[in-house]
Amino acid sequence: MRALLSVSDKTGLVPFATALARVGWDLVSTGGTARTLTEAGLTVLAVSDVTGFPEMLDGRVKTLHPRVHAGILARRQRPDDLAALAAHDIQPIDLVVVNLYPFAQAAATPGIAFDELIEQIDIGGPSLVRAAAKNFGDVLVVVEPGDYDRVLDAITAEGGPTPALRFDLARRAFAHTAAYDQMIATTLESVRVDEVRGDFLRDEAPRPTTLPAIWTPRLTKVRDLRYGENPHQAGAWYAASATGFGEAIVHQGKELSFTNLLDLDAAARIALEFDEPAAVVIKHTNPCGVAIGTTLADAYVRAREADPLSAFGGIVGLNRPIDEETARALVSTFIEAVVAPGLSHPEIVRPILATKANLRVVTASFDRSGAERDVRSILGGWLVQDRDRVVEAQERWPGHDAARVVTQRAPTADEWQALRFAWRVCAHVKSNTVIFTHRDATVAVGAGQMSRVDAVKTAIMKAGDRLQGTVAASDAFFPFRDGLDSLAQAGATAVVQPGGSVRDAEVIAAADEHGIAMVFTGRRHFRH
């Protein structure tokens, strides 16, 4: 039996190759992989000795040869294939172990020259992987060091590798090369051509308006779900990265549902807007309560009490590990699930949370600086966009150019804090929305209405006379003054909105009539 090994990631390589040699496999290798194995005391046959042709073009051509690819692609059950191998004295290759040039690391290197980047595009490696994966019935293909142990177990097991294992490795191999090609295509989207000098210039960061011409995300199934949004719909959970819900840990509770995960994501996105201890209570992807506090427990209780009726059976997002006080507050009423960055003192917190056996407890690490994209399906296609970020509210107000006072009266210090808080929450509520808040907690959320006036009316219906002295935020401009009149009558003293309506002057005049301070951000935050 013969194995071809050519890897950039040499994690676990020597023990794996040693085990292969121990059970009688011949090792064929190239370049740095061959040196590593030889230095470890293993006997290695160079690819050039197999092909009878030296590596050339600075290593660009090593394995692209019939003596390699025929050895991989020959179908062992086809007499004519075997006869062709015998006629040309070609030995079959039964295992291909390849991972590709580290293009991702090269692409992430600041200032890397374009020519150097191009040299990191692997050609022979993907060809080997695809050939072995195509002939998976006869050839094992391994692209991840994490598969070494199970391949060794299969090789040494009675009956050898199963068809299921062979097929699974082939699928993983094709996914590996597909992701690699997509990474290259995406990176080259950031390259522009200087037509005058003929130079290829790479932007250090992709241009904001540029999305790849072809985009194929690599997704790994985490688990099947009981169903989708409704019992008659199939559903599954996939991971696109090793952060966020891609590496989430479910500590306890009933099985997570499709809608649980949507709500947990909505809760996490809002919680990540804040540096202070923050808590979010979600119902149907909209917040019914958001608060910041001196402690996480304080923030959670006030978020829950912002709309206790809606909070019953809600989904909770926290931006701090769950501590003992917060755990006790969480189990004091009925909620469906909670997501947080971790558990503080698990030996104390776990037993408290376990008193609510059905409560789903999820922990995950979230990188708020990541360049995630939002993807949604439409009939016959997909919509892809950069994730919306409330960058204009990352710095304190006043002081940021995005927060521009347009009324005669400027906000007070307390109103400025409340407006910034409201704006960060408002961006995550389904449009049309108008929300009312204090400086550190929501009071009422008018979400997903067909008109802005209706959004105000919904919030008033929820909160009644509790809106006196609040501030308001609207995710898009007021097309008429009636919305502004309504929130003033409800008791709001200041409002933040993007501006940009042809009737801005009319709305500003209405605010001045009511003595309301109004701030324009110049940035809309629709969420459909």
N, C-alpha and C positions, 0 to 999 in steps of 0.2 A: 504494500500500500504506500502511496506517495502523497505527501502534503506539500503544498506551496504556501509559503508564509512571506508576506510583504506588508509591514504595518508601520504607520507613523506613531500610533499610540502603543507603546511597548509595555503597558501595564499587564503584568501576569504572563508575558510572553515566554520567558525562560522556563518557568515551571510547567507551562502547557506543552512547550516543545520537548522538554525533558521527558514528560509523561508519554508523549507520542513515540519518542525514540525508544523508550523502555519497552513498549509493547510491539516494537518491530517496524514502525513507520520510517520511511526515508524522508528526509527533510530537504526541500529545495527552497532557496531564498535569494534575495537581491540586496545589494547595497548595504545600508545601515543595519537592516534586519539580520543579514548574514553575518555581519561583524559582531553584533550582539550575541548571536547564538554561538559563534565560533569562540568568542572570548569566554563563554560559559562552559566550554569544553565539549560542545556538541559537534557531531560530524554533519557538515552541510554541503550540499551540492549546489554550486552556483548556477543561476539561470543560464548564464552564457555557456556553461558546459552542457546544459540540456539542449539549447538551441544550436550550438556550434557557431554562434555569432556573437561578437562582443557587444556590450552596451555601447550606445553611440549617442551623439548629439547631447553631450553633457547629461546623460541618463534619461533623456526624453524617450528614448526607445530602448526598452529592456525586455519586456514580456510580450510585446506585440509580434508574435511569431507562430506559425502553424504547429511547431513542436510543443508549444505551450497550449494554445487554444484547442487544437485537435485532441490533445490529451484530456482536456476538460470536457469538451462537447461531445466526445464519442459516446454513443448510446450502447451500453454494455449488452443489451438484448438484441442488437442488430448485427448479424454476422458480417454484413458489408462494411459497417463502421469499424469493427474489430479487424477485418482484413485490411482495411486502409491503414490502420495504425501499424499492423505487422509489416505491411509493404514498405513503410517509410521508417520502420524501427522507432516508433513513438510509443513511449510508456504512458499509460493512463495516469491522470492526476485525480485522486479521490477526495481530497480536502483542500479547499482554498480559504486561507485566512488572510484577509485584507481589510485594513481601514485606510482611509484616503488622506492625501496631503492635507495638512491643517490649514485649509483655506480660510476658515472662520477666524482663526487667530491672526492670520496675515491681514485679513480685511479690517480687523480691529486695531491694527498697529498704526498709531498716529504717524502721518508723514510717509508711509510706505510708498515707494515709487511704483508707478503703474506697471512698468515692465516686470518688476519683482513680484507684484501681485499676480500677474498673468502666469508667471512660472509656477505658482502654487496651484494651478489648475491641473488636477490629476487626470491623465488620459488612460494609461495602462491599468490603473487600479479599478476604475469603474468597469472597464472591459472585462477584467478577470471576474469581478463580482457578478456581473450580468450573465456571463457565460456559465458560471457555476450555478447561479440561481435558475437559469433556464433548464439546466440538466440536473435539477435537484434530486431526481429519482436515483441518480448514480453518484452524485458529487455533493458532499457537505460544504456549505459556505458559511463562514463566520465573519461578521463585521464588527462585533462588539466583544470586548474582553469579558464582559459579564456572562457570556454564553460558553466560555471555555469549560467550565466544570460540567455542565450538563452534556456537552459534546463528548468529553472524556468518559463520562458515565455511560453514554450510549454506545460508544465505540467498544468499550470493554464488557458491555452487557451481553448476555446470551441472546443471540438473534440479531445483534447489532442495532444501529439506529432505526427507529420506526419511520414509516412514511409520514406520520403526523409531524415528527420532529423535523424531518427533511423539508417538508412543505413550510413549516413555520419559519425555519431559518431562511428559506428562499424569499418569503414575503418580507421578512425583516431586511433582507439584502436589497430588494428592489425599493423599499421605503428609504433605505440609507442612501442609495444613489440618487433617488428622486429628490430627497432633501438637499443633497449636496449640489445638484444642478440648480435647484431653486435658489440656494444661497448665492451661487455665482451670478445667476440672472439678476437677483435683487441687488447685489453689490454693484454690478455693472450699470444699473439704473442711475447710480450716483456719479457716473463718469460722463463728462461732456467733452466735445471735440473743439479745439481751437482751430477754426477753419483756415486762419491765416498762417499759423506756424505749423499746423498739422500735429500738434501735441494732444495727448489724451490727459485731461485734468480731472482729478477725482475730488469731489467735495468731501470734506471730513464727516459731514452729516448729510443724510439725504435731504434734498430740497423739500420744503414743507408740502408743496403741491404735487410731488412725484410719488406715484404708486406704481409698482411694477406692471409691465405689460402682461405678464403671466404670473399668477400667484398661486402656489400650491402649498398650503400649510401642511406641516407634518404633525399629525395627531395620533396619540396613542390612547387606546381605550382604557379608561380606569375601571369601569364596570358597566354592566347593563343596569338600567333602571327598571323599576316595576312597570312603568309606562311613561308616556310623555305628559303633556298637560292634562290629558284625559285618558281614562282607562283603555279606550280603543286605539290609542296612538302608541307605537313603539318608541322607546327612548333609551339613550345611552349617554354616559359621561365620558368625555375625552379630555386629555391633557395636551396642551401645546408647549408647555415649558415646565421647568423644575421649580417654579415659584407659584405663589398664589394657590389657586385651586388645583394646579397641576401636581402639587405635592401635599395636598391637605391630608390631615389625619383626623379620622372620625373616631372619637374616644368612646362614645356611648350613644344609645338611643335607637329609635326606630330607623329603618332604612331611609336614606335621603331620597327625596323625590325630585323630579324635574323642576317643579315650581319652588321647592325648597332651595335648590341651587341658584335659581334665578334671583330669589329674594336675598339669599346670603351674599351673592355678588353685589346686588344693589346696596345692601347694608355696608359691605366692606368699602365700596367706592366712596360713600359719603364719610365714613369714619376716617378714611385716609386723608380727607381734606384738612384735618386738624392736627396740630402739634400737642394741644392740651388733651388731657383725658377726655375722650368723647364716646358717646353711645348713640346708637341709632335703632329705632324700632320701625320695621318695615311691614307693610301689608300690600300684597299684590304689586311689588316692586316700587311702591311709593312710600316715602317716610310718613308715618303718623306722629312721630316724635323724634327730635334730635336735640341733644344738649351736650355742653361741655361743662366740666366741673373741676373742683380742687382734687377730687378723687374719682376713680372710675365708678365706684358705687354711687356716689353723688350724681354723676352725669347720667348713669343708667336710670336711677329712680326718677329724676326730673324729665328724662326723655319719655319714660313710660307714662308719667302723670300728665304729660302734655295733652294726651288723648287716651285716657285709660280704657275707654270702651273699645276703641280700635286696636289698642295694644294687646288685648286679650287674644291669645293664639298667634301672636306676631313672631317675626324673625328679628333677631338682635345682632347688631354688629358692634364690636368694640375695638379700639385701637391700642389697648394695653392688655397684657396677660391678665387672665381672670384671677383675682385674689379672693381671699376668704369672704370679705364683706360683700363683694360683688356677687360671688357665688350664692350667698344666702339671699341676696335681693333677687337674683334670677329665679330661684326656686320658690319664691314666695307667691308668685302668680303663675298662670299657665302661659308658657310660650312654646313655640314649636321647635326652634333651633337657635343656636348662637354660634357666631364665628369670632375668633379672637387670635392674636398673634401667638398665644401660648397659655399655659397654666402656671400661675405663680404658686410655688410650693404644692406640687401635684398631690403629695401625700395627704394634704389637708383639704385641698379643693375637690379632688375626685370624689371622696365619700359624700360631700355636700351635694354635688351635682347628681350623684347617683340616687339620691332620694327621689328624683324625678326620672324614673327609669326610661321613659319614652322621649325625654328631652335629647335632641340631637346636639352634641357638642363637637364642634369642628375647630381645629387650629390650623393655621397656615401662615406663612411669611409672605408679605406683600411688599413689592418694590414700587413705591409711588412714582419713581423716576423712569420706570420702564416705558418703552415705546410701543405699547400694545396697540393693536388695531381692533376695531369693532367690526364684526362680520354678521350680516343678516341675509337670509334667503328671500328671494322674490320668485315669482313664477318664471321658470326658465333661466334663472341667473342668481347672482349674488351681488350684494352691495358691500363695499369695504371702505372704511374711513379710519382716519387717525382718531384715537380716543380723545374725547373732549376733556380739556383740562382748564380749570379756573385759574389760569396763571395770573390774571389781573388782580386776584385777591390773595396771592401768596404773601405779599408784603402788607404791613399794617396800613390802614386808612386813618386819616388823610395822609398824603405823602406820595401815593402812587398816581402817576399821570392818568391812569385809566379811570380813576374815580373823580369825575368832574362835576362840581356843583353848578347847577343851571338855574337855581331859584334865587330870590332875593335873600332868603334866610339859608345860612349854611347849617349843616347838622351840628348838634352839640357833641361833646366827647363821647357820651354814652350812645348817642344815636349812630355815630361813626362806627363804633364797635358792633352795634346791633346790625347795621347795614351790611358790614363785611361778613358777619356770621350768616345773615339771611341769604346773601348772594351765593355763598359757597354751598348752601343747602339747596337753594332754588334751582341751581344748574342740574341737579340730579332728579328733579321731579318731572313727571310726564307733562308735556305741554297740552293745552295752555295752562299755565299755573300762576297763581299769586299766593304767596305765603306771608304770614305775619309772625314776627318773632320778637323776643327781647334780646338782650346783648349776648345771652348764653343758652337760650332754649327757644324752640319753636312754640308757638301758641296755637296756630291753626294753619292747615295746609289745604289750599284749594287746587286740586290736581286734576289734570287731564280733561279739562272742560272745552266745549266747542267755542266759547268766546271768553274774553278776559273778564267781562262783567260777570259771567256765570262763575268764573273761578273765584272772584271776590265774594259772590253770594254764597258759594259753597263753604268758604272759610268762615264767613259770618254765621252761617247755619251751625257750623261745628263748635264755634267758640262763644257766640253771643256777645255779652257785654265784657268779656275778658280781653277784648282787643283794644281797649282804651290804653293809650300810651305805648303802643307797639310801633315797630317799623314794618314796612312791607317791601317785598321784592317781587318783580315780575320778570319772567325769563325772556320775554320779548317786549317790544315797545307797545304803548297804549295807542291803538289806532284812533280813539276818540277820547274826549275828556270824561265820558261817563264812568269809565273804570276808575279813574283818579278820584272823581267825586264820591264814588261808592266806598273806596277804602278810607277816604277822609271822614266820611260819615260814620264809618265803623270804629274810628278812634285812632288810626295810624297818624303819627306825627312826622314821619319821614319815609321816603321811598327810594329804592334803587331800581333802575331799569336800563336797558341798552340805549334807548333813544333811537332816532333814525326815522321816525314817522313824518309824513308830510304835514301832520298836524302837531308836531312837537311844540310849536309856539303856543297853540291853544291849550295843550296839556300843561305846559309850564305856567301859563297864566292861571289855570285852574288851581295849580298847587300854591301859587302865590296868594290867590284869593282865600284859600283855606289855611294859610300860614304854614304849609308843609315844606320841609326841606327836601329837595330832590337831587339825586346824583345820577349822572349818565356814565355808563362804562364803555359804550361803543362796541360792546361784544355780546352777541346773542347766544343763548344756551338752550335751543330747542332740544327736546328729548322725546322722540316718538316711540 
